């Protein structure tokens, strides 16, 4: 991406920044994401057929072909993921570089008139705040597309096999639509306050160096506040993970119970139960990744809003 022009105003929202500075690369990332999730359900179908072949005492050549097909699909999926992740990393790092250039250009034009608070904020933005915002650019579109695509593929496949068993397992995901937004809102508030406190620390460090004052007692309060905010974020984040994992395992247990009963009654193949339980197991990762993306999007939106307001304020003052 081209270096920013002096006085360039950043878009007001992070989505606008993603489109403006990496739009064409998002198309490439989206194409790779579609290729990855297109293969999501195929390993489950190969597993189902292999298990049924074993239960029915089929030929070893069939087992060998199914196992080889599974290995080939798994390898292809991993190669595509490698390409996707490397491409994401490049887009993310290029965005970080771009954001730091924007801050440095704005700072260069105001270095003689900027206050201690502004200089401290510039240091914090260049060293720390640009990193998560630029990093999010690499996954902004491809991550929700990939994870949502995997979820749709797996759910559609499981419903096709046995809709009652699939819906029973999926029912345990519904409570997450309640507690995920509640806990995330608390994380967002603390993330915003943490940014402001860290900027105040940066400003205090600059003031301390310029004025050559002695003692760092002024920093104890802000440092303690950052600690408190971080612990609040950790408690909510890991509580959220605990609740999500608990719901997942309850869904798997329910599917095993009902599926096992239907197998014993002769109403379902063993391979179908294995495929649905395996599908529920594979749902946990994309669902968790999708929730993590939503969490990161909410936090980065707050960070970017503060970032863009500061940079645009400097740019307007010097034009």
C-alpha positions in Angstrom: 0.0 0.0 0.0 1.1 3.5 -0.7 2.5 5.7 2.0 -0.1 8.2 3.3 -0.1 11.8 2.1 0.6 14.6 4.6 -2.6 15.8 6.2 -4.5 12.7 5.2 -7.6 12.2 7.3 -8.4 8.7 8.5 -11.9 7.3 8.0 -14.1 7.6 11.1 -14.7 3.9 11.5 -12.4 0.9 11.4 -14.4 -0.7 8.6 -13.8 2.4 6.4 -10.1 2.1 7.1 -10.0 -1.5 6.1 -11.8 -0.8 2.8 -9.7 2.3 2.0 -6.3 0.8 2.8 -6.6 -2.9 2.0 -9.8 -3.3 -0.1 -8.3 -5.3 -3.0 -6.4 -7.6 -0.6 -9.6 -8.3 1.3 -10.9 -9.8 -2.0 -8.0 -12.2 -2.2 -8.3 -13.2 1.5 -12.0 -13.8 1.0 -11.4 -16.1 -1.9 -8.9 -18.2 0.1 -11.4 -18.3 3.0 -14.1 -19.7 0.7 -11.7 -22.4 -0.5 -10.9 -23.4 3.0 -14.5 -23.7 4.3 -15.6 -25.5 1.1 -13.6 -28.5 2.4 -15.0 -28.3 6.0 -17.6 -31.1 5.9 -15.8 -33.5 3.5 -13.6 -35.1 6.2 -16.7 -35.9 8.3 -18.3 -37.6 5.4 -15.2 -39.7 4.7 -15.0 -40.6 8.4 -18.7 -41.7 8.4 -18.2 -43.9 5.4 -15.0 -45.4 6.8 -16.7 -46.2 10.1 -19.7 -47.8 8.4 -17.4 -49.8 6.2 -15.6 -51.2 9.3 -18.8 -52.0 11.1 -20.2 -53.8 8.0 -16.8 -55.6 7.6 -16.3 -54.2 4.1 -13.2 -54.6 2.0 -9.8 -53.3 3.1 -9.3 -51.6 -0.3 -12.3 -49.4 0.4 -10.9 -48.5 3.8 -7.6 -47.7 2.2 -9.1 -45.4 -0.4 -11.2 -43.6 2.2 -8.3 -43.1 4.5 -6.1 -41.8 1.6 -8.9 -39.4 0.6 -9.1 -38.2 4.1 -5.4 -37.5 4.3 -5.4 -35.7 0.9 -8.3 -33.5 1.9 -6.7 -32.7 5.3 -3.4 -31.8 3.5 -5.1 -29.6 1.0 -7.0 -27.8 3.7 -3.8 -27.2 5.7 -1.9 -25.8 2.7 -4.8 -23.4 2.0 -4.8 -22.3 5.6 -1.0 -21.7 5.4 -1.5 -19.4 2.4 -4.4 -17.6 4.1 -2.5 -17.0 7.3 0.7 -15.8 5.6 -1.4 -13.4 3.4 -3.2 -12.2 6.5 0.1 -11.5 8.2 1.4 -9.4 5.3 -1.8 -7.3 5.2 -1.8 -6.8 8.9 1.9 -5.7 9.0 1.5 -3.4 6.1 -1.5 -1.8 7.8 0.5 -1.3 11.0 3.3 0.3 9.0 0.7 2.6 7.4 -0.9 3.7 10.7 2.5 4.5 12.2 3.4 6.5 9.1 0.1 8.5 9.5 1.0 9.3 13.1 4.6 10.2 12.4 3.5 12.6 9.6 0.9 14.3 11.8 3.5 14.5 14.7 6.1 15.9 12.4 3.9 18.8 11.4 3.0 19.6 15.0 6.2 18.8 16.9 6.8 22.4 17.8 3.3 23.2 19.0 2.2 19.9 20.5 1.6 19.7 24.2 3.1 17.1 26.6 -0.2 15.2 26.5 -0.2 15.1 22.7 3.4 13.9 22.5 2.7 11.2 25.0 -0.3 10.1 23.0 1.8 10.0 19.8 4.3 7.7 21.5 1.6 5.4 22.8 -0.1 5.3 19.3 3.1 4.5 17.4 4.5 1.9 19.8 1.3 0.1 20.9 -2.0 1.3 19.6 -1.2 0.8 15.8 -0.4 -2.9 16.4 -3.8 -4.3 17.3 -5.6 -2.0 14.8 -3.4 -3.0 11.9 -3.4 -6.6 13.0 -7.2 -6.7 12.8 -7.1 -5.5 9.2 -5.7 -8.8 8.2 -8.7 -10.8 9.6 -11.4 -8.1 9.3 -13.3 -9.8 6.5 -11.6 -13.2 6.0 -12.1 -14.4 9.6 -15.9 -14.0 9.9 -16.3 -15.3 6.3 -14.1 -18.3 7.0 -15.6 -19.2 10.4 -19.2 -18.5 9.4 -18.7 -20.6 6.2 -17.4 -23.5 8.2 -20.3 -23.3 10.6 -22.9 -23.3 7.8 -21.1 -26.2 6.0 -21.0 -28.3 9.2 -24.5 -27.5 10.4 -25.9 -28.2 6.9 -24.1 -31.5 6.7 -25.3 -32.6 10.2 -28.9 -31.6 9.5 -28.7 -33.6 6.3 -27.6 -36.7 8.2 -30.2 -36.4 11.1 -31.9 -33.1 11.7 -33.2 -34.1 15.2 -29.8 -35.1 16.6 -28.1 -32.1 15.0 -30.7 -29.6 16.4 -30.4 -31.1 19.9 -26.7 -30.5 19.9 -27.0 -27.1 18.4 -29.6 -26.0 21.0 -26.9 -25.6 23.6 -25.4 -22.8 21.5 -28.5 -20.6 22.0 -27.7 -19.5 25.6 -24.5 -18.0 24.3 -26.4 -15.3 22.4 -27.4 -14.0 25.8 -24.2 -14.1 28.0 -21.7 -13.4 25.2 -22.9 -9.8 24.5 -23.2 -9.0 28.2 -19.7 -10.0 29.1 -18.3 -8.4 26.0 -19.8 -5.1 26.8 -17.9 -5.1 30.1 -14.7 -5.9 28.2 -15.2 -3.1 25.8 -15.6 -0.4 28.5 -12.4 -1.5 30.2 -10.5 -1.6 27.0 -11.4 2.0 26.2 -10.4 3.2 29.6 -7.2 1.3 29.5 -6.2 3.1 26.3 -6.8 6.5 27.9 -4.8 5.6 31.1 -1.9 4.4 29.0 -1.8 7.6 27.1 -1.7 9.5 30.3 1.3 7.4 31.5 3.1 8.1 28.2 2.5 11.8 28.7 3.7 11.6 32.2 6.9 9.9 31.1 7.6 12.7 28.5 6.9 15.4 31.1 9.2 13.6 33.6 12.0 13.5 31.0 11.6 17.1 29.7 11.2 18.6 33.2 13.9 16.3 34.6 11.9 15.9 37.8 12.8 13.3 40.4 10.6 10.4 41.6 8.0 8.3 39.9 5.3 8.5 42.6 2.9 10.0 40.0 2.9 6.8 38.0 1.7 4.5 40.8 -1.9 5.4 40.5 -2.2 5.0 36.7 -0.2 1.8 36.7 -2.4 0.4 39.4 -5.5 1.4 37.4 -4.2 -0.5 34.3 -3.6 -3.6 36.4 -7.2 -3.4 37.7 -8.6 -2.9 34.2 -6.6 -5.8 32.8 -7.7 -8.1 35.6 -11.3 -7.1 34.9 -10.9 -8.0 31.3 -9.2 -11.3 32.1 -12.0 -12.4 34.5 -14.7 -11.6 31.9 -12.8 -13.1 29.0 -12.0 -16.4 30.7 -15.5 -16.7 32.2 -16.8 -16.3 28.7 -14.6 -19.1 27.5 -15.7 -21.4 30.4 -19.4 -20.9 29.7 -18.9 -21.5 25.9 -16.9 -24.7 26.5 -19.5 -25.9 29.0 -22.3 -25.4 26.5 -20.3 -27.2 23.8 -19.7 -30.3 26.0 -23.3 -30.5 27.1 -24.4 -30.5 23.4 -21.9 -33.3 22.6 -23.1 -35.4 25.6 -26.8 -34.9 24.6 -26.0 -36.0 21.0 -24.1 -39.1 22.2 -26.9 -40.1 24.5 -29.7 -39.7 21.9 -27.6 -41.1 19.1 -26.4 -44.0 21.1 -30.0 -44.9 22.0 -31.1 -44.8 18.3 -28.1 -47.0 17.4 -29.2 -49.6 20.0 -32.7 -49.4 18.7 -31.4 -50.0 15.1 -32.7 -46.7 13.8 -29.3 -45.1 13.0 -25.9 -46.1 11.8 -22.8 -45.9 14.0 -21.1 -43.8 11.4 -23.9 -41.2 11.5 -23.5 -40.7 15.3 -19.7 -40.5 14.9 -20.1 -37.9 12.1 -22.6 -35.7 14.0 -20.6 -35.8 17.3 -17.4 -35.1 15.3 -19.3 -32.2 13.6 -20.3 -30.8 17.0 -16.7 -31.0 18.1 -15.5 -29.2 15.0 -18.2 -26.5 15.5 -16.6 -25.4 18.8 -13.5 -24.0 17.2 -15.1 -21.8 14.4 -17.8 -20.7 16.9 -15.2 -19.7 19.4 -13.1 -18.0 16.7 -16.2 -16.1 15.5 -16.9 -14.9 19.1 -13.3 -13.9 19.5 -13.4 -12.0 16.2 -16.5 -10.2 17.4 -14.8 -9.4 20.7 -11.7 -8.1 18.9 -13.8 -6.1 16.4 -15.6 -4.4 19.3 -12.4 -3.6 21.1 -10.5 -2.5 18.0 -13.4 -0.3 17.0 -13.0 1.6 20.3 -9.2 1.8 19.8 -9.5 3.0 16.2 -12.1 5.6 17.1 -9.7 7.2 19.6 -6.8 6.8 17.2 -8.5 8.4 14.2 -10.0 11.3 16.3 -6.6 12.2 17.6 -4.8 12.0 14.2 -7.6 13.8 12.4 -7.6 16.5 15.0 -3.9 17.1 14.4 -4.3 17.0 10.7 -7.1 19.6 10.7 -5.1 21.9 13.0 -2.2 22.0 10.6 -4.1 22.4 7.3 
